Amino acid sequence: MGNASSSSIKANYTQHELMASTADKKVPKHLQPLKRKHTHKKKVESSPAAVTAAPPRVHEEENRVPATISNHHINTLIPNHFYNASNDINQIFNDHSASSPQLFRWTKGRRFVSSQNVPYPLPNDQTELDRHRVQFYIVRWAFESRHITPPPIKKRLFEGINVLDVGCGPGLWVGHPIIDMAEDFKKSTFDAVDICSLLPTDQPTSDNFNLTCHNVTEAPLPFESGTFDYVQQVMAAISYKMDDWPLVLAEMKRVTKSGGYIQLIEPDMYPQQLGPEGELWRDQIHNALRDQRGYEPRIACHLERLVTELDLEDITVKYVSVPVGSWGLDIGHLWEQNFDAFLESARPFLVEKMQITNATYQANTKKLKEELKSGEFKAFNNIYVVYGRVK
């Protein structure tokens, strides 16, 4: 873990750095939105293996992130006047005409895509979208950047380039990285693809953004070869089975121009320095993910090898260690909450695949949480960023 190549850049944050600017109790400036001046209707396209779509937005220029936030509620980082608009999202989730049995199924009170061709094991309900929303903020906070992109690309975004986000997620919300990029870099054009989009069609977004519903594991990306200057994928660890990763990455390379960049951001889903009960439960979960469905929860540790096999140039690897629990102050508390929410989201899937009862699952999870809260174990996750240039 944590060993990068000689070209790697290590971004490790000490406890002292995590305690920096504790006097600042505001939402990080680079995560605050500007006032909207106008709105545009979203453009939505569909390709084979798709569902339904639409997104929102947020703005403001690059800035470093302070290491504290006063309130850790799931909605903390979302301005109220935007978050209240989620009534429209709730309407989508509760609209049975839009979400027929052919599209969705409910298991233990959670909503899932019903297609057998979609390997994603987590729900696509509002609770899970909220978890994703906060997870994206934490990752950007940890890397101290509004836009986590290769340095050469960050400069070119102002000039005007073509960008693709693969597996953007079932909902595009205020603060979603690809939405922020479309708002901040008006001269560039942005495309995103995902198997399922769940936002209402009247959500405003930039007219330089387009969403296509598409399953990249079933069909090639619906773009011509050499279309994009920059292609990114963020937190797709259990979106694909291990065997699918080379195929997906090959498609990403195909649609990238010569001289363009591909970047992957993934957390290593292996919290380290857990207590004995937590380590046992973590390993049992990982075995179920690998043996029952072919996922690789530690795909982050394989990214450098996978990108090298794509024959990219100037490959760079960097990672940030994010604390789990109150020992890591605010960011650790937020990451712990997100970890707890992930375990709850994964419960319906894991209970079935591990062939255990809900009571057993909850009891094992409780032991893990109690060890974290004891303060005896300073757990953490590594989050990796890997990028390279297409020849």
C-alpha positions in Angstrom: 0.0 0.0 0.0 1.0 3.5 -0.6 4.2 2.8 -2.7 4.1 4.8 -5.9 6.6 4.7 -8.8 9.6 7.0 -9.1 7.3 9.4 -11.0 4.8 9.4 -8.3 3.8 12.4 -6.3 2.8 11.5 -2.7 0.2 13.7 -1.0 0.3 12.6 2.6 -1.3 14.9 5.2 -0.1 14.8 8.8 -2.3 15.3 11.8 -0.8 18.7 12.2 -2.0 19.7 8.7 -5.4 18.3 9.3 -5.7 20.5 12.3 -4.8 23.6 10.3 -7.2 26.5 10.2 -9.4 25.1 13.0 -10.5 28.7 13.6 -12.2 28.7 10.2 -15.7 27.1 10.7 -17.1 28.0 7.3 -17.9 25.9 4.3 -14.7 25.8 2.2 -14.8 28.8 -0.1 -14.1 26.8 -3.3 -17.2 24.7 -2.5 -19.6 27.7 -2.2 -21.8 28.5 -5.2 -22.2 31.8 -7.0 -25.6 33.3 -7.7 -27.2 31.9 -10.9 -27.7 34.5 -13.6 -29.7 32.3 -16.1 -30.6 28.7 -16.7 -30.6 26.4 -19.6 -32.5 23.2 -20.4 -30.4 20.1 -20.1 -29.5 18.1 -23.2 -30.0 14.3 -22.8 -29.1 11.6 -25.2 -29.7 7.9 -25.0 -27.7 5.0 -26.2 -28.3 1.2 -25.7 -28.6 0.0 -22.1 -29.9 3.3 -20.7 -32.5 4.7 -18.3 -33.6 8.5 -17.7 -31.8 11.8 -17.1 -30.9 15.5 -16.0 -28.5 17.7 -13.8 -27.7 21.0 -11.6 -24.7 23.2 -10.8 -22.3 25.3 -8.6 -19.3 27.6 -9.3 -16.3 29.8 -8.1 -12.6 29.8 -8.8 -9.9 27.5 -7.5 -9.0 27.8 -3.8 -7.4 25.8 -1.1 -9.7 24.1 1.4 -9.7 24.8 5.1 -9.6 21.7 7.3 -12.8 22.3 9.3 -16.6 22.4 8.8 -18.7 23.1 11.8 -21.7 20.9 11.0 -21.4 17.3 9.8 -24.9 16.6 8.7 -25.2 14.9 5.3 -26.4 18.2 3.8 -23.8 20.4 5.4 -21.9 21.2 2.2 -25.0 21.8 0.1 -26.4 25.4 0.1 -30.0 25.2 1.4 -31.5 27.1 -1.6 -30.1 24.4 -3.9 -30.7 21.4 -1.6 -34.4 22.3 -1.2 -34.8 21.8 -4.9 -34.3 18.1 -4.3 -38.1 17.9 -3.9 -38.0 17.4 -7.7 -35.5 14.6 -7.2 -37.8 12.9 -4.7 -40.7 13.2 -7.1 -38.6 11.2 -9.6 -37.9 8.5 -7.1 -41.5 8.2 -6.1 -42.9 8.3 -9.7 -43.8 4.7 -10.5 -44.7 5.6 -14.1 -41.1 6.7 -14.6 -39.6 3.9 -12.6 -41.5 0.8 -13.7 -40.6 -2.7 -12.5 -38.6 -3.2 -15.6 -36.2 -0.4 -14.5 -36.0 -0.7 -10.7 -36.5 -3.2 -7.9 -36.7 -2.7 -4.1 -34.8 -4.8 -1.7 -35.0 -4.3 2.1 -36.4 -0.8 1.6 -33.7 0.3 -0.9 -34.0 1.0 -4.6 -31.8 -0.7 -7.2 -31.5 -0.9 -11.0 -33.2 -4.1 -11.9 -31.2 -5.0 -15.1 -29.2 -8.2 -14.8 -26.6 -6.6 -17.1 -25.8 -3.8 -14.5 -23.3 -5.3 -12.0 -23.5 -2.3 -9.6 -24.4 -3.6 -6.2 -25.4 -0.4 -4.4 -28.8 1.3 -4.4 -29.7 4.3 -6.6 -32.1 6.0 -4.2 -31.8 9.4 -2.7 -30.0 8.2 0.4 -27.2 6.8 -1.8 -27.1 9.9 -3.9 -26.6 12.0 -0.7 -23.7 9.7 0.3 -22.1 10.2 -3.1 -22.6 13.9 -2.9 -20.7 14.2 0.4 -18.0 11.7 -0.7 -17.1 13.8 -3.7 -16.8 16.9 -1.4 -14.5 15.0 1.0 -12.2 13.8 -1.9 -11.9 17.3 -3.2 -11.3 18.6 0.3 -8.6 16.0 0.9 -6.8 16.9 -2.4 -7.3 20.6 -1.6 -8.6 21.3 -5.1 -11.9 22.2 -6.7 -10.8 20.4 -9.9 -8.6 17.4 -9.5 -7.1 17.2 -13.0 -3.7 16.7 -14.5 -1.8 20.0 -14.5 -1.5 20.2 -18.3 -5.3 19.8 -18.6 -6.1 22.4 -16.0 -4.4 25.0 -18.1 -6.1 23.9 -21.3 -9.6 23.9 -19.8 -9.6 27.7 -19.9 -8.7 27.6 -23.6 -11.4 25.2 -24.7 -11.1 21.4 -24.9 -13.4 18.3 -25.1 -13.9 16.4 -21.8 -15.6 13.1 -21.1 -16.6 11.8 -17.7 -17.2 8.0 -17.7 -19.6 6.6 -15.1 -20.6 10.0 -13.7 -23.1 8.4 -11.4 -26.9 8.2 -11.5 -27.4 11.7 -10.3 -25.7 15.0 -11.3 -26.0 17.5 -8.5 -24.8 20.8 -7.2 -21.1 20.3 -6.5 -20.7 17.3 -8.8 -17.2 17.6 -10.3 -18.3 17.4 -14.0 -21.0 20.0 -13.4 -18.6 22.4 -11.7 -16.1 22.0 -14.6 -18.8 22.8 -17.1 -19.7 25.9 -15.1 -16.2 27.1 -14.6 -14.7 26.4 -18.0 -17.3 27.8 -20.5 -15.0 27.5 -23.5 -14.7 23.7 -23.1 -17.4 21.1 -23.8 -18.2 18.3 -21.4 -19.8 14.9 -22.0 -20.8 12.4 -19.3 -22.0 8.8 -19.6 -23.7 6.6 -17.0 -26.0 3.6 -17.1 -28.8 5.4 -15.2 -29.7 9.1 -14.7 -32.4 10.0 -12.3 -32.8 13.8 -12.3 -35.8 15.7 -13.6 -35.6 17.1 -17.1 -36.1 20.7 -16.1 -32.9 20.9 -14.0 -30.7 23.8 -15.2 -27.2 23.2 -16.4 -24.7 24.8 -18.7 -25.2 24.5 -22.5 -21.7 23.2 -22.8 -22.7 20.0 -21.0 -24.3 16.8 -22.4 -25.3 13.6 -20.6 -25.7 10.2 -22.5 -27.2 7.2 -20.8 -25.0 4.2 -21.8 -23.5 1.0 -20.3 -19.9 0.9 -21.4 -19.6 -2.8 -20.4 -22.3 -3.7 -23.0 -21.3 -1.5 -26.0 -18.5 0.8 -27.0 -18.6 4.4 -25.9 -20.9 6.2 -28.3 -18.2 8.6 -29.6 -15.8 8.6 -32.5 -12.2 7.6 -31.8 -9.9 10.5 -30.8 -12.8 12.8 -29.8 -11.7 14.0 -26.4 -8.7 15.9 -25.0 -9.3 14.6 -21.5 -11.2 11.6 -20.2 -11.8 10.9 -16.5 -13.4 8.3 -14.3 -14.0 8.8 -10.6 -14.9 6.3 -7.9 -16.0 3.4 -10.0 -14.4 0.6 -7.9 -17.4 -1.6 -7.7 -19.1 -0.4 -10.9 -17.3 -3.0 -12.9 -16.2 -6.6 -12.4 -12.4 -7.0 -12.4 -12.6 -8.5 -15.9 -14.3 -5.4 -17.2 -11.7 -2.9 -16.3 -9.3 -3.5 -19.2 -12.2 -3.2 -21.7 -13.5 0.0 -20.1 -10.0 1.6 -20.0 -9.3 0.5 -23.6 -12.5 2.4 -24.6 -11.5 5.4 -22.7 -8.1 5.4 -24.6 -9.9 4.9 -27.9 -11.9 8.1 -27.6 -9.0 10.1 -26.3 -6.9 12.2 -28.7 -3.2 11.6 -29.2 -1.6 13.9 -26.5 -4.7 13.8 -24.4 -4.9 12.6 -20.8 -6.8 9.9 -19.0 -7.2 10.2 -15.2 -8.7 7.7 -12.7 -9.6 8.6 -9.0 -10.3 5.7 -6.7 -10.4 5.1 -2.9 -8.7 1.9 -1.8 -11.7 0.3 -0.1 -9.4 -1.2 2.5 -9.5 0.8 5.7 -6.2 0.2 7.4 -5.4 0.0 11.1 -8.8 -1.1 12.1 -9.3 -3.1 15.3 -9.3 -6.9 15.2 -13.1 -7.2 14.9 -13.1 -4.5 12.2 -10.3 -6.2 10.2 -12.1 -9.6 10.3 -15.4 -8.0 9.1 -13.6 -6.0 6.4 -11.9 -9.1 5.1 -15.2 -11.1 5.0 -16.8 -8.3 3.0 -14.0 -8.1 0.6 -14.0 -11.9 0.1 -17.8 -11.7 -0.7 -17.3 -8.9 -3.2 -14.5 -10.8 -5.0 -15.8 -14.4 -4.8 -19.6 -13.7 -5.3 -19.5 -11.0 -8.0 -16.0 -10.6 -9.3 -15.4 -7.1 -8.0 -11.9 -5.9 -6.9 -12.5 -3.5 -3.9 -8.8 -2.7 -3.9 -8.7 -1.7 -7.6 -7.1 1.6 -6.6 -3.9 -0.4 -5.9 -4.0 -1.8 -9.4 -4.5 1.4 -11.3 -0.9 2.1 -12.1 -0.5 -1.4 -13.6 -3.7 -1.0 -15.6 -2.7 2.4 -16.9 0.8 1.1 -17.8 -0.8 -1.7 -19.8 -2.7 0.9 -21.8 0.8 2.1 -23.0 0.3 5.6 -21.8 3.2 8.1 -21.3 4.1 10.3 -18.3 2.2 8.2 -15.9 1.8 9.9 -12.5 0.5 8.3 -9.3 -0.4 10.2 -6.1 -2.5 9.4 -3.1 -3.9 11.0 0.0 -4.4 9.2 3.3 -7.8 10.1 4.8 -8.5 9.3 8.5 -11.5 7.4 9.5 -13.0 8.6 12.8 -12.7 11.5 15.2 -9.0 11.2 15.6 -8.8 12.8 12.1 -10.9 15.8 13.3 -13.6 17.0 10.9 -12.5 15.3 7.7 -12.1 12.0 9.7 -15.6 12.4 11.2 -17.1 13.0 7.7 -15.3 10.1 6.2 -16.4 7.8 9.0 -20.0 8.9 8.4 -19.6 8.1 4.7 -18.1 4.8 5.5 -21.1 4.0 7.8 -23.5 5.0 5.1 -21.6 2.8 2.6 -22.0 -0.2 4.9 -25.7 0.4 5.2 -26.1 0.8 1.4 -24.2 -2.4 0.8 -26.2 -4.3 3.4 -29.0 -5.7 1.2 -26.5 -7.0 -1.4 -24.0 -8.4 1.2 -26.6 -10.1 3.3 -27.7 -12.0 0.3 -24.3 -12.8 -1.1 -22.8 -13.7 2.3 -25.8 -15.8 3.2 -26.1 -14.2 6.6 -29.0 -12.6 8.5 -29.6 -8.9 8.9 -28.9 -9.3 12.6 -25.5 -10.9 12.0 -24.6 -8.2 9.5 -25.6 -5.4 11.9 -23.8 -7.0 14.8 -20.5 -7.3 12.9 -20.8 -3.7 11.7 -21.6 -2.5 15.2 -18.3 -4.1 16.5 -16.4 -2.4 13.8 -17.9 1.0 14.6 -17.4 0.6 18.3 -13.6 0.0 17.8 -13.5 3.1 15.6 -15.2 5.2 18.3 -13.0 3.8 21.1 -10.1 6.0 19.8 -7.7 3.2 20.2 -7.4 2.5 16.5 -6.3 5.3 14.0 -7.9 3.9 10.8 -7.4 5.5 7.4 -8.1 5.0 3.7 -5.8 5.9 0.8 -7.4 7.6 -2.1 -5.4 7.3 -5.4 -5.2 9.6 -8.4 -3.5 8.1 -11.5 -3.2 9.8 -14.9 -1.2 9.4 -18.1 -0.9 10.8 -21.6 -2.0 9.0 -24.7 0.8 8.6 -27.3 
